[in-house]
Amino acid sequence: MAHVEYMNRIRDYYLSQGYEKSYVWSHYEEVPFVPLKKPLSECQVTLFSTSDVSIKSAADEGPSEAETTVGNVYSIPWDTPLDKLYSRQESFDRYATSLDDINSYLPLTRLDEFAAEGRFAGRTANFHNINRGYSQRMMLEQAAPAALRKCRDEAADVVILTPV
Amino acid sequence: MSLVARHLEKHGYPTVIIGAARDIVEHCGVPRFVFTDFPLGSPCGEPFDVDMQHQIVGLALDLLETARAPRATLEVPIEWRAGEAWKDKVFTVEQPFLPPAVHERWMKRKEAYREQKAGGEA
């Protein structure tokens, strides 16, 4: 079966619910591209996702402002035990799948396995979350530069991004 | 996410997206994209299927090495184990993507964001 045409599907759904203005999705003719500057086996990998993963807190304090402010990018130590992490993301196909296995959307362990095999040199100390929003301007002016700072701060060479 | 990938690539970082919304990602235009034709939420493989996740993440690493030009899409050659019925239902009136209570929370957050913006704090 062909893949889902989400843009059409979402437009039709919201029109049917009485919303008059359709969302205008980002579209560019020009796409940037840089090749690897050195072999992958010598590269440091970093990881960004929109899975809104947080560390469970015993006090049930709830997520911090940094974790909920739209357009912000926050970091969590990659070494955090998986059973201490959970996803706050609500925008996923809850009828067909679950967010119970972190590695199915934030492949921390899988990437560690590849690092151990020597597929790449290593990974950054942290992984990063992009607090997604509908404002493309906010993504361009806040989230994107913030993500770039994370790459520089952690001396990443290549980037994997997993939108949920 | 696509906008962030483009920005990082523009500043010299090779990027690869592993995602499930092919039309949205390709409409935006990104350097490298591993397309997993799975329900939203499991781009890196079915939950608790370690071998499948290993394979999909491996494809992303391969694409970092093999892509020679932008808009490089690699389709994961795996089908969702439970079949494709989910495709007919996602984002339909019959099965709203967000259940009513979640939708309400989402609308409240959206409203709070509008106020934040109007107050010049955004």
Boltz contact constraints between the chains, C-beta under 6 A:
constraints:
  - contact:
      token1: [A, 1]
      token2: [B, 84]
      max_distance: 6.0
  - contact:
      token1: [A, 1]
      token2: [B, 87]
      max_distance: 6.0
  - contact:
      token1: [A, 3]
      token2: [B, 22]
      max_distance: 6.0
  - contact:
      token1: [A, 3]
      token2: [B, 37]
      max_distance: 6.0
  - contact:
      token1: [A, 4]
      token2: [B, 87]
      max_distance: 6.0
  - contact:
      token1: [A, 4]
      token2: [B, 90]
      max_distance: 6.0
  - contact:
      token1: [A, 5]
      token2: [B, 23]
      max_distance: 6.0
  - contact:
      token1: [A, 6]
      token2: [B, 21]
      max_distance: 6.0
  - contact:
      token1: [A, 6]
      token2: [B, 23]
      max_distance: 6.0
  - contact:
      token1: [A, 6]
      token2: [B, 24]
      max_distance: 6.0
  - contact:
      token1: [A, 7]
      token2: [B, 23]
      max_distance: 6.0
  - contact:
      token1: [A, 9]
      token2: [B, 91]
      max_distance: 6.0
  - contact:
      token1: [A, 10]
      token2: [B, 91]
      max_distance: 6.0
  - contact:
      token1: [A, 13]
      token2: [B, 91]
      max_distance: 6.0
  - contact:
      token1: [A, 16]
      token2: [B, 93]
      max_distance: 6.0
  - contact:
      token1: [A, 25]
      token2: [B, 27]
      max_distance: 6.0
  - contact:
      token1: [A, 26]
      token2: [B, 3]
      max_distance: 6.0
  - contact:
      token1: [A, 26]
      token2: [B, 28]
      max_distance: 6.0
  - contact:
      token1: [A, 27]
      token2: [B, 27]
      max_distance: 6.0
  - contact:
      token1: [A, 28]
      token2: [B, 29]
      max_distance: 6.0
  - contact:
      token1: [A, 31]
      token2: [B, 29]
      max_distance: 6.0
  - contact:
      token1: [A, 31]
      token2: [B, 70]
      max_distance: 6.0
  - contact:
      token1: [A, 31]
      token2: [B, 71]
      max_distance: 6.0
  - contact:
      token1: [A, 32]
      token2: [B, 6]
      max_distance: 6.0
  - contact:
      token1: [A, 32]
      token2: [B, 9]
      max_distance: 6.0
  - contact:
      token1: [A, 32]
      token2: [B, 10]
      max_distance: 6.0
  - contact:
      token1: [A, 33]
      token2: [B, 31]
      max_distance: 6.0
  - contact:
      token1: [A, 33]
      token2: [B, 70]
      max_distance: 6.0
  - contact:
      token1: [A, 34]
      token2: [B, 9]
      max_distance: 6.0
  - contact:
      token1: [A, 34]
      token2: [B, 12]
      max_distance: 6.0
  - contact:
      token1: [A, 34]
      token2: [B, 14]
      max_distance: 6.0
  - contact:
      token1: [A, 36]
      token2: [B, 14]
      max_distance: 6.0
  - contact:
      token1: [A, 40]
      token2: [B, 65]
      max_distance: 6.0
  - contact:
      token1: [A, 50]
      token2: [B, 1]
      max_distance: 6.0
  - contact:
      token1: [A, 70]
      token2: [B, 113]
      max_distance: 6.0
  - contact:
      token1: [A, 90]
      token2: [B, 102]
      max_distance: 6.0
  - contact:
      token1: [A, 92]
      token2: [B, 40]
      max_distance: 6.0
  - contact:
      token1: [A, 92]
      token2: [B, 41]
      max_distance: 6.0
  - contact:
      token1: [A, 93]
      token2: [B, 39]
      max_distance: 6.0
  - contact:
      token1: [A, 93]
      token2: [B, 40]
      max_distance: 6.0
  - contact:
      token1: [A, 93]
      token2: [B, 41]
      max_distance: 6.0
  - contact:
      token1: [A, 93]
      token2: [B, 90]
      max_distance: 6.0
  - contact:
      token1: [A, 95]
      token2: [B, 95]
      max_distance: 6.0
  - contact:
      token1: [A, 96]
      token2: [B, 39]
      max_distance: 6.0
  - contact:
      token1: [A, 96]
      token2: [B, 86]
      max_distance: 6.0
  - contact:
      token1: [A, 97]
      token2: [B, 39]
      max_distance: 6.0
  - contact:
      token1: [A, 97]
      token2: [B, 41]
      max_distance: 6.0
  - contact:
      token1: [A, 97]
      token2: [B, 42]
      max_distance: 6.0
  - contact:
      token1: [A, 98]
      token2: [B, 47]
      max_distance: 6.0
  - contact:
      token1: [A, 99]
      token2: [B, 41]
      max_distance: 6.0
  - contact:
      token1: [A, 100]
      token2: [B, 47]
      max_distance: 6.0
  - contact:
      token1: [A, 101]
      token2: [B, 47]
      max_distance: 6.0
  - contact:
      token1: [A, 101]
      token2: [B, 48]
      max_distance: 6.0
  - contact:
      token1: [A, 103]
      token2: [B, 53]
      max_distance: 6.0
  - contact:
      token1: [A, 104]
      token2: [B, 42]
      max_distance: 6.0
  - contact:
      token1: [A, 104]
      token2: [B, 44]
      max_distance: 6.0
  - contact:
      token1: [A, 104]
      token2: [B, 45]
      max_distance: 6.0
  - contact:
      token1: [A, 104]
      token2: [B, 47]
      max_distance: 6.0
  - contact:
      token1: [A, 105]
      token2: [B, 43]
      max_distance: 6.0
  - contact:
      token1: [A, 105]
      token2: [B, 44]
      max_distance: 6.0
  - contact:
      token1: [A, 107]
      token2: [B, 44]
      max_distance: 6.0
  - contact:
      token1: [A, 107]
      token2: [B, 57]
      max_distance: 6.0
  - contact:
      token1: [A, 110]
      token2: [B, 53]
      max_distance: 6.0
  - contact:
      token1: [A, 110]
      token2: [B, 54]
      max_distance: 6.0
  - contact:
      token1: [A, 110]
      token2: [B, 57]
      max_distance: 6.0
  - contact:
      token1: [A, 119]
      token2: [B, 61]
      max_distance: 6.0
  - contact:
      token1: [A, 130]
      token2: [B, 4]
      max_distance: 6.0
  - contact:
      token1: [A, 139]
      token2: [B, 3]
      max_distance: 6.0
  - contact:
      token1: [A, 140]
      token2: [B, 3]
      max_distance: 6.0
  - contact:
      token1: [A, 143]
      token2: [B, 4]
      max_distance: 6.0
  - contact:
      token1: [A, 144]
      token2: [B, 3]
      max_distance: 6.0
  - contact:
      token1: [A, 144]
      token2: [B, 4]
      max_distance: 6.0
  - contact:
      token1: [A, 144]
      token2: [B, 7]
      max_distance: 6.0
  - contact:
      token1: [A, 147]
      token2: [B, 4]
      max_distance: 6.0
  - contact:
      token1: [A, 148]
      token2: [B, 11]
      max_distance: 6.0
  - contact:
      token1: [A, 151]
      token2: [B, 13]
      max_distance: 6.0
  - contact:
      token1: [A, 158]
      token2: [B, 14]
      max_distance: 6.0
  - contact:
      token1: [A, 158]
      token2: [B, 64]
      max_distance: 6.0
  - contact:
      token1: [A, 159]
      token2: [B, 8]
      max_distance: 6.0
  - contact:
      token1: [A, 159]
      token2: [B, 13]
      max_distance: 6.0
  - contact:
      token1: [A, 159]
      token2: [B, 15]
      max_distance: 6.0
  - contact:
      token1: [A, 160]
      token2: [B, 16]
      max_distance: 6.0
  - contact:
      token1: [A, 160]
      token2: [B, 60]
      max_distance: 6.0
  - contact:
      token1: [A, 161]
      token2: [B, 1]
      max_distance: 6.0
  - contact:
      token1: [A, 161]
      token2: [B, 5]
      max_distance: 6.0
  - contact:
      token1: [A, 161]
      token2: [B, 17]
      max_distance: 6.0
  - contact:
      token1: [A, 162]
      token2: [B, 18]
      max_distance: 6.0
  - contact:
      token1: [A, 162]
      token2: [B, 43]
      max_distance: 6.0
  - contact:
      token1: [A, 163]
      token2: [B, 1]
      max_distance: 6.0
  - contact:
      token1: [A, 163]
      token2: [B, 19]
      max_distance: 6.0
  - contact:
      token1: [A, 164]
      token2: [B, 41]
      max_distance: 6.0
